[in-house]
Amino acid sequence: MKAVVIYEAGGPEKLIYTDVPKPEMKEGWSLIKIQAFGINHSEIFTRKGQSPSVKFPRILGIECVGVIEESEVYPKGQQIISIMGEMGRAFDGGYAEYTLLPNEQIYPIESDLPLETLAAFPETCYTAYGSMLNLNIDEGNSVLVRGATSGVGVAFMKLLKAQYPNIRITGTSRKEKKVQRLIDEGFDEVVIDKDNALQTDKKFDRVIDLIGPAALRDTFLHMNPNSIVCCTGLLGGIWALPEFDPLEDMPPDSYLTSFHSGNVTAAKMQAIIDYIKEHKVDIKAEKVFALNEVPKSHENLESADSF
Ligand SMILES: NC(=O)c1ccc[n+]([C@@H]2O[C@H](COP(=O)([O-])OP(=O)(O)OC[C@H]3O[C@@H](n4cnc5c(N)ncnc54)[C@H](OP(=O)(O)O)[C@@H]3O)[C@@H](O)[C@H]2O)c1
């Protein structure tokens, strides 16, 4: 089969499109014929060698949409989604025509959505949806998406606007030239994030923070009483908040939560698919690449113009 293999850490050119043996069935696992997958920021970290537990050579890819090719548990042809669970990390992942997955991380789905929409689901929409639920949002809240031009950021805004068309959502970017694009996508306002400091005095009721610990203390300065921040992303490249003192650092009467896409069940995955259908959420891949264009897709995601 064709696959994209990484043999050593480095730039996108280290992702090699090549022939490899089709995975062989083993007990407790199922063979999946891959239909589509999204490209995730965490795969860029891994490609650069910033995931120390991942040993090369490896087929990366922490998610996929596909159909059952061979299984002792699921019928052939059943459409499924898979995500996380060390896929593309401890064992080979989604950048391939076929992948072998543990049965417990295969989530059968019922959907007539196009593949370009479904490909945006596993990590991007699921994470945006989980963060949205954890933020306990109502229509009167002012909402900030910190890291709004990311896949998760745009998906979060679209999911929320579909349910509450009049809710006010502010997005952030480091780049002036992305401001109009964010407005065109549906954000009500854009704030520039300069060296992890928001260029505004405004405060918000709900924040999804996709920059993470690099910016979290600054986020705390922009929270109203009774507000909630959900720390979901790590785009700032720092993984933990050093010397975090909850009593001193947290804004008064506020709440800190997080979301992790490893927390997944088939019911939750189906719930997001049903939500997107019910609310007619306009979700689709920003760009579509063929399997042999995975290096180009990484370049695109890493470029200054990425959206
Ligand atoms: N909690 C979970 O389970 C979970 C699941 C999925 C993803 N995530 C995390 O969520 C975040 C978003 O993921 P994604 O795949 O949607 O990202 P993405 O689409 O790759 O994000 C691209 C955007 O990131 C921004 N960016 C890049 N480097 C940055 C830096 N050093 N500082 C600030 N902003 C930077 C850029 O925005 P501008 O140029 O506009 O500033 C760029 O448009 C990532 O940190 C990812 O690891 C978490």
The ligand as a MOL file (V3000), in Angstrom:
LIG
                    3D

  0  0  0     0  0            999 V3000
M  V30 BEGIN CTAB
M  V30 COUNTS 48 52 0 0 0
M  V30 BEGIN ATOM
M  V30 1 N -6.8430 19.4750 23.7840 0
M  V30 2 C -6.8720 18.6440 22.7480 0
M  V30 3 O -7.2280 17.4920 22.8640 0
M  V30 4 C -6.4910 19.1530 21.3970 0
M  V30 5 C -6.9960 18.5570 20.2390 0
M  V30 6 C -6.6910 19.1270 18.9890 0
M  V30 7 C -5.8420 20.2220 18.9340 0
M  V30 8 N -5.3220 20.7210 20.0900 0 CHG=1
M  V30 9 C -4.4300 21.8670 20.0730 0
M  V30 10 O -5.1770 23.0090 19.6690 0
M  V30 11 C -4.3180 23.9160 19.0020 0
M  V30 12 C -4.9060 24.2230 17.6420 0
M  V30 13 O -4.7510 23.0810 16.8170 0
M  V30 14 P -4.9910 23.1550 15.2500 0
M  V30 15 O -4.5340 21.8560 14.6910 0
M  V30 16 O -6.3700 23.6310 15.0210 0 CHG=-1
M  V30 17 O -3.9320 24.3230 14.8890 0
M  V30 18 P -3.5470 24.9490 13.4810 0
M  V30 19 O -4.7220 24.9510 12.5780 0
M  V30 20 O -2.2910 24.3550 13.0300 0
M  V30 21 O -3.2380 26.4570 13.9530 0
M  V30 22 C -2.6470 27.3210 13.0700 0
M  V30 23 C -2.6010 28.7110 13.7110 0
M  V30 24 O -1.7910 28.7040 14.8610 0
M  V30 25 C -1.3000 29.9860 15.1040 0
M  V30 26 N 0.0630 29.8570 15.6210 0
M  V30 27 C 1.0450 29.1160 15.1040 0
M  V30 28 N 2.1530 29.2260 15.8650 0
M  V30 29 C 1.8550 30.0500 16.8810 0
M  V30 30 C 2.5900 30.5690 17.9920 0
M  V30 31 N 3.8520 30.2490 18.2010 0
M  V30 32 N 1.9550 31.3850 18.8340 0
M  V30 33 C 0.6740 31.7130 18.6100 0
M  V30 34 N -0.0710 31.2680 17.5740 0
M  V30 35 C 0.5140 30.4320 16.7300 0
M  V30 36 C -1.3480 30.7500 13.7680 0
M  V30 37 O -2.2300 31.8310 13.9780 0
M  V30 38 P -1.8810 33.3610 13.5840 0
M  V30 39 O -0.8000 33.3300 12.5480 0
M  V30 40 O -3.1920 33.8380 13.0510 0
M  V30 41 O -1.5040 34.0320 14.8580 0
M  V30 42 C -1.9540 29.7210 12.8160 0
M  V30 43 O -2.9340 30.2800 11.9560 0
M  V30 44 C -2.9460 23.2370 18.9290 0
M  V30 45 O -2.1440 23.6790 19.9890 0
M  V30 46 C -3.2790 21.7700 19.0880 0
M  V30 47 O -2.1840 21.0310 19.5740 0
M  V30 48 C -5.6400 20.2230 21.3010 0
M  V30 END ATOM
M  V30 BEGIN BOND
M  V30 1 1 1 2
M  V30 2 2 2 3
M  V30 3 1 2 4
M  V30 4 1 4 5
M  V30 5 2 4 48
M  V30 6 2 5 6
M  V30 7 1 6 7
M  V30 8 2 7 8
M  V30 9 1 8 9
M  V30 10 1 8 48
M  V30 11 1 9 10
M  V30 12 1 9 46
M  V30 13 1 10 11
M  V30 14 1 11 12
M  V30 15 1 11 44
M  V30 16 1 12 13
M  V30 17 1 13 14
M  V30 18 2 14 15
M  V30 19 1 14 16
M  V30 20 1 14 17
M  V30 21 1 17 18
M  V30 22 2 18 19
M  V30 23 1 18 20
M  V30 24 1 18 21
M  V30 25 1 21 22
M  V30 26 1 22 23
M  V30 27 1 23 24
M  V30 28 1 23 42
M  V30 29 1 24 25
M  V30 30 1 25 26
M  V30 31 1 25 36
M  V30 32 1 26 27
M  V30 33 1 26 35
M  V30 34 2 27 28
M  V30 35 1 28 29
M  V30 36 1 29 30
M  V30 37 2 29 35
M  V30 38 1 30 31
M  V30 39 2 30 32
M  V30 40 1 32 33
M  V30 41 2 33 34
M  V30 42 1 34 35
M  V30 43 1 36 37
M  V30 44 1 36 42
M  V30 45 1 37 38
M  V30 46 2 38 39
M  V30 47 1 38 40
M  V30 48 1 38 41
M  V30 49 1 42 43
M  V30 50 1 44 45
M  V30 51 1 44 46
M  V30 52 1 46 47
M  V30 END BOND
M  V30 END CTAB
M  END
